[in-house]
């Protein structure tokens, strides 16, 4: 998809949170991941389409949209998540990776 590494780090954090909380349990892992990628792209205002992610992940864009909508319902919880807060900040709808090195 050609996204910056920080986007993938954010996606990983969101994927971990959704896995730990069984948020997308009915979906296969690639669908969960695709939904998280779209969630972060949407949140960061990165131009990305369901169709583009679907093509790369070889899944339906409808599936990605369903996962995204489920994640979106928990957006406020994600912002409060301690693990996510240790990696990112969601200030001004512009998530940034926090370097804890």
C-alpha positions as CSV (number, residue, x, y, z in Angstrom):
1,X,0.0,0.0,0.0
2,X,3.0,2.2,0.3
3,X,2.1,3.7,3.7
4,X,4.7,5.1,6.0
5,X,6.0,2.9,8.8
6,X,4.3,5.0,11.5
7,X,0.9,4.1,9.9
8,X,1.8,0.4,10.2
9,X,2.9,0.9,13.8
10,X,-0.5,2.5,14.6
11,X,-2.3,-0.3,12.8
12,X,-0.5,-2.9,14.8
13,X,-1.5,-1.1,18.0
14,X,-5.1,-1.0,16.9
15,X,-5.0,-4.6,15.8
16,X,-3.6,-5.7,19.1
17,X,-6.4,-3.8,21.0
18,X,-9.1,-5.3,18.8
19,X,-7.7,-8.8,19.2
20,X,-7.3,-8.5,23.0
21,X,-10.9,-7.3,23.3
22,X,-12.4,-9.8,20.8
23,X,-13.9,-6.9,18.8
24,X,-13.7,-8.6,15.4
25,X,-13.8,-12.2,16.5
26,X,-16.1,-13.2,13.7
27,X,-13.7,-12.1,11.0
28,X,-10.6,-13.7,9.7
29,X,-7.2,-12.1,10.6
30,X,-6.6,-10.5,7.2
31,X,-10.1,-8.8,7.4
32,X,-9.3,-7.5,10.9
33,X,-6.0,-6.1,9.7
34,X,-7.5,-4.5,6.6
35,X,-10.2,-2.9,8.8
36,X,-7.5,-1.5,11.1
37,X,-5.5,-0.1,8.2
38,X,-8.6,1.6,6.8
39,X,-9.4,3.0,10.3
40,X,-6.0,4.5,10.7
41,X,-6.0,5.9,7.2
42,X,-9.4,7.4,7.7
43,X,-8.4,8.9,11.1
44,X,-5.2,10.3,9.8
45,X,-6.9,11.7,6.6
46,X,-4.7,9.5,4.4
47,X,-6.3,9.0,1.0
48,X,-7.1,5.3,0.8
49,X,-10.0,3.4,-0.5
50,X,-11.7,0.2,0.6
51,X,-11.1,-1.2,-2.9
52,X,-7.4,-0.6,-2.8
53,X,-6.9,-2.3,0.5
54,X,-9.2,-5.1,-0.7
55,X,-7.1,-5.7,-3.8
56,X,-3.9,-5.9,-1.8
57,X,-5.4,-8.1,0.9
58,X,-7.5,-10.2,-1.6
59,X,-10.7,-9.8,0.4
60,X,-14.0,-8.0,-0.2
61,X,-14.2,-4.3,0.2
62,X,-17.6,-4.9,1.9
63,X,-15.8,-7.0,4.5
64,X,-13.3,-4.2,5.2
65,X,-16.1,-1.8,5.5
66,X,-17.9,-4.0,8.1
67,X,-14.7,-4.3,10.1
68,X,-14.0,-0.6,9.9
69,X,-17.6,0.3,11.1
70,X,-17.2,-2.1,14.1
71,X,-13.8,-0.5,15.0
72,X,-15.2,3.0,14.5
73,X,-17.9,2.3,17.2
74,X,-15.1,1.9,19.7
75,X,-13.0,4.9,18.7
76,X,-13.3,6.6,22.0
77,X,-12.2,3.4,23.8
78,X,-9.2,3.1,21.5
79,X,-8.2,6.6,22.4
80,X,-8.3,5.7,26.1
81,X,-6.4,2.4,25.7
82,X,-3.2,2.5,27.8
83,X,-1.2,0.4,25.2
84,X,-2.3,2.7,22.4
85,X,-1.5,5.8,24.5
86,X,2.0,4.5,25.1
87,X,2.6,4.3,21.3
88,X,0.4,7.0,19.8
89,X,-1.4,10.2,20.6
90,X,-4.7,11.1,19.0
91,X,-4.5,14.8,19.4
92,X,-6.3,17.0,16.8
93,X,-7.3,13.9,14.7
94,X,-3.6,13.6,13.7
95,X,-2.2,10.5,15.4
96,X,1.6,10.6,15.9
97,X,3.9,7.8,16.9
98,X,5.5,8.4,20.2
99,X,9.2,7.4,20.3
100,X,9.7,5.8,23.8
101,X,13.3,4.8,23.0
